Amino acid sequence: MGKRNMHKVLVIIYNFLLITCRLSLLGKGDLRIAKGSTLSNCEAQHIYGKGNKIIIAEGCKLYRCSFLIKGNNNVVVIGKNCQMSKTSFWIKGNGNRIEISDDTTVGNNCQFAALEGTTITVGKDCMFSHDIRLRTSDSHSIVDNRGRRINYSKNITIGNHVWVGLESLMLKGSKVADNSVVAARSIVNKEFKDKGCIIAGAPAKVIKEDINWDRKKL
């Protein structure tokens, strides 16, 4: 078989695998996977509603990731060259958005949960360890003595180049600025606006300032 015919065969196989992936992942909604991304054993069988979108940019590698969406006009965006393993995206309600920016890595068994029209935003080149939870809602209502709800859902924002340690919990209203580190098993429930800090504890507080971090052992 000549090189030209071999190229045609490879293109046909690639397109078949891409279409098969779309069918197995789609459920209900719009799935867009850029060329050069690899999805292995991922699923999006539990997508209910209208106008929901999952957009995966080029160069991504996703292994055993899952998407659950119940509602309308929700969006999940995964930027270029992201790597994720056993990550779950959990959305309920309308108009929610989860956006993971370029070059971010996510370890095993992490969950991104957006509810009640909220947004989870993760900046570029972030590093998540394993067993981390980000939740914009408490999932159930807390009310005052007059029956008025007091625990409304809030957005979560993670800046660029943030390292989140294992088993950390990022609750509604959390914000972590660029170049920061969230120590293992921390519970973050408020905004940390200063860049280059180590945040630790339950609840989390700043324990060191004027730092940065590197993926390499220098």
URHUGI-V873951 format. One record per helix or strand. SS is the DSSP state (helix for helix, strand for strand). FROM is the first residue (numbers start at 1). TO is the last residue. If there is no record, write none. Layout:
BEGIN
ss = {SS,SS}
from = {FROM,FROM}
to = {TO,TO}
END
This chain:
BEGIN
ss = {helix,strand,strand,strand,strand,strand,strand,strand,strand,strand,strand,strand,strand,strand,strand,strand,strand,strand,strand,strand,strand,strand,strand,strand,strand,strand,strand}
from = {3,30,38,43,53,61,66,75,83,88,97,105,111,119,127,133,143,149,156,163,169,175,181,187,191,198,204}
to = {26,33,40,48,56,63,70,78,85,92,100,106,115,122,128,135,143,149,158,164,170,176,182,188,192,202,208}
END
